[in-house]
Amino acid sequence: MKNIFLDSDSAGGLDLSKYQNTATFWSKLRRFLWAIVQGSLFRWSPQRAFWFRRSLLQLFGAKLSPTSYIYPSTKIRDPALLEVGEHSSIGPEVHVYSVDRIVIGSHCTVSTQAFLCTGSHDISHPQMKLLHAPIYIDNGAWICARAFISPGVRIAEGAVVAACSVVTKDVEAWTVVAGNPAVFRKQRKVESAT
């Protein structure tokens, strides 16, 4: 029986030995230092110490409102590519895979274990070249638990992405989407505060 795990001829033209990471030395160094800080000071900070985590993230280049809330178990690849507006929250165990910019507006919620993914790979390229595009989450949007947001997607103002949904294209304002792939379910209506 042929051992498919040792047979490089069965790779069909792929040659990952030639894969090139195009990141600069300084960005690699920043991410390395951030990984140390994130795995220690950030991760083990008290849950209510939002100001402390904001300070650490800003030290590494994040643009954060003083009223943004980021939990200690949130995983952020590169803070320098993250921007978060007023009264917005990134919940526990959210994965912020910031190969490209991630901009979160004001009054937004990104719930537990959501995945904001700005990077992927070109599966037709022989070295699976890195592809990336920014994610924009506009004011008042809610990304529910375990939702996956693909590179290049905009979640428009007031939109809701239901739990466990996979979003591969832009979501219109004040709509609710759900499923894999996420599709329109209904309009979102917010009752008057009075």
Protein Blocks (a to p, Z undefined) as FASTA:
>chain_A
ZZfklmmklnnopafklpccfbdfklmmmmmmmmmmmmmmmmmpcfklmmlmmmmmmmno
pacdfkbccdfkbccfblmlgccdehiacdehiacddfbccdddehiacdehiacdfbdc
dfkbmnlpacdddddddehiacdehiacdehiacdehiacdehiacfbdcdehiacedjd
dddfbdcddddfZZ
